[in-house]
Amino acid sequence: MEKTAVELFAGVGGFRVGLNDITAFDENGRAIENGPWKFVWANQWEPATKAQHAFECYATRFGKDDSSNVDIAQVNKADIPDHTLLTGGFPCQDYSVAHPKNSEKGIEGKKGVLWWQIDEILKVKQPKFVLLENVDRLLKAPSSQRGQAFGIILRCFADAGYGVQWRVINAADYGHPQKRRRTFIFAFHNSTDYYANFSKAGRKQKPDATILSDTIFAKGFPCKEKNEAKLSQGNLSKKTFHDLVEVSNKFAFPFGNSGYLLSYDFYTLDVVPSQTIAPKTLGEILDSNNVPDFCYKADYDKFKYLKGSKKIVRIAKNGHEYIYSEGAIPFPDKLDEPGRTMLTSEGTTNRSSHYIQDPKSGQFRILTPVECERMDEFPDNWTNTGMPQKFRYFIAGNALVTGLIKTMGAQINVIIDSESK
Ligand SMILES: C[S@@+](CC[C@H](N)C(=O)[O-])C[C@H]1O[C@@H](n2cnc3c(N)ncnc32)[C@H](O)[C@@H]1O
């Protein structure tokens, strides 16, 4: 089986960096790809700005030939080159569907919901394997019907002929320098040997054993059952929910942070890491010798206030007065722990931006763009491709911890190497 891949919602290429173990770029700025994946197509388009900084960065590192910079909704899915592995990080949105007005037939989701773009590619291109990333709350969304969003995703995969594995992973639990908790989804088409082997192994043991030892996530990120966790199971077949609209209207489930789906049956369990791995700390990734002046200009007093505990009187839309309160978070950030989750607002004067006391200069400052790249495990200066500094922070907050993808890639390589066709 060819190791060909497509990167959707590519940003600055986190899946490609991880899967091809990229640690550097050459004097022309081109990524040095160590393989084994040939990326035959990538798509990245930022709807919020005219400037396309993430795409320009991607194109600098990988070339423009196989990279597309248009809204994925405008792409004719049949034109996407054939590929074995579909990858992408997509947002948690409202995946609800309904029948079109005046018709019992057909299904309509909200416009601009990116899952439906992925779903269309599954149907049209039928890639053998799929690796996706989303926020951890995907499994519990929306709050009014917990698990509905993920139930819709599972049903779509099952309808398109896939088995699915999932796991919420905190990168810091496995030695990476950021406490970033994300849901990862691995899907495999029922025409693969892997599907047959995974199902067969599953029939010989209890589903919790499969979750704890057989999924690509269990193999790459060893885990054990969380204290007092219980396996639960459910079914998303046409007998239970006759179409996706019924799943959308009725399905709710308390999904555990790990699980799998085969032939419309799913099994889920809460797991925790089974080994203690010393995390890489924020202190270890600092670049104290190369701190641009602007990083020292951030307002100390404002950061101190933002990160402190507070009680503020606020007025709700209905005119009702209430007290908004929040607890203190570390000020400055701890250097002997991994960084906290970076958001797209990183670097701005914001409660969630990192703010540190530099151990070399003794002065307080925000992180540098390179330090943010290091928290995501990109090569230094990966995003230094001509964009304004503030976008380098934004992009780092959008990206993923590439070392996790490298570990998943190693598992997927083993699978592809043993496929017979
Ligand atoms: C969560 S980020 C993924 C970041 C990426 N994994 C990385 O390593 O940089 C989602 C990306 O999807 C892009 N995006 C949003 N809407 C899009 C659309 N309609 N078509 C194509 N890309 C889109 C955003 O600009 C953003 O870069």
The ligand as an SDF file (V2000), in Angstrom:
LIG
                    3D

 27 29  0  0  0  0  0  0  0  0999 V2000
   -7.1350   23.7620   14.1940 C   0  0  0  0  0  0  0  0  0  0  0  0
   -6.3670   24.5330   12.8480 S   0  0  0  0  0  0  0  0  0  0  0  0
   -5.3330   23.2480   12.2690 C   0  0  0  0  0  0  0  0  0  0  0  0
   -3.8800   23.5660   12.4320 C   0  0  0  0  0  0  0  0  0  0  0  0
   -2.9390   22.5460   11.8580 C   0  0  0  0  0  0  0  0  0  0  0  0
   -3.1780   21.1960   12.3270 N   0  0  0  0  0  0  0  0  0  0  0  0
   -1.5020   22.9310   12.1360 C   0  0  0  0  0  0  0  0  0  0  0  0
   -0.7170   22.0890   12.5380 O   0  0  0  0  0  0  0  0  0  0  0  0
   -1.1570   24.1160   11.9670 O   0  0  0  0  0  0  0  0  0  0  0  0
   -7.6410   24.5690   11.6110 C   0  0  0  0  0  0  0  0  0  0  0  0
   -7.2150   25.2390   10.3210 C   0  0  0  0  0  0  0  0  0  0  0  0
   -8.3080   25.1610    9.4070 O   0  0  0  0  0  0  0  0  0  0  0  0
   -8.3140   26.3420    8.6180 C   0  0  0  0  0  0  0  0  0  0  0  0
   -9.6780   26.5100    8.0490 N   0  0  0  0  0  0  0  0  0  0  0  0
  -10.7670   27.0020    8.6720 C   0  0  0  0  0  0  0  0  0  0  0  0
  -11.8230   27.0080    7.8340 N   0  0  0  0  0  0  0  0  0  0  0  0
  -11.3890   26.4960    6.6450 C   0  0  0  0  0  0  0  0  0  0  0  0
  -12.0210   26.2490    5.3880 C   0  0  0  0  0  0  0  0  0  0  0  0
  -13.3030   26.5290    5.2000 N   0  0  0  0  0  0  0  0  0  0  0  0
  -11.2830   25.7030    4.3910 N   0  0  0  0  0  0  0  0  0  0  0  0
   -9.9890   25.4050    4.5990 C   0  0  0  0  0  0  0  0  0  0  0  0
   -9.3200   25.6340    5.7640 N   0  0  0  0  0  0  0  0  0  0  0  0
  -10.0210   26.1650    6.7840 C   0  0  0  0  0  0  0  0  0  0  0  0
   -7.8980   27.4400    9.5930 C   0  0  0  0  0  0  0  0  0  0  0  0
   -7.3520   28.5550    8.9270 O   0  0  0  0  0  0  0  0  0  0  0  0
   -6.8700   26.7190   10.4610 C   0  0  0  0  0  0  0  0  0  0  0  0
   -5.5680   26.9200    9.9910 O   0  0  0  0  0  0  0  0  0  0  0  0
  1  2  1  0
  2  3  1  0
  2 10  1  0
  3  4  1  0
  4  5  1  0
  5  6  1  0
  5  7  1  0
  7  8  2  0
  7  9  1  0
 10 11  1  0
 11 12  1  0
 11 26  1  0
 12 13  1  0
 13 14  1  0
 13 24  1  0
 14 15  1  0
 14 23  1  0
 15 16  2  0
 16 17  1  0
 17 18  1  0
 17 23  2  0
 18 19  1  0
 18 20  2  0
 20 21  1  0
 21 22  2  0
 22 23  1  0
 24 25  1  0
 24 26  1  0
 26 27  1  0
M  CHG  2   2   1   9  -1
M  END
$$$$
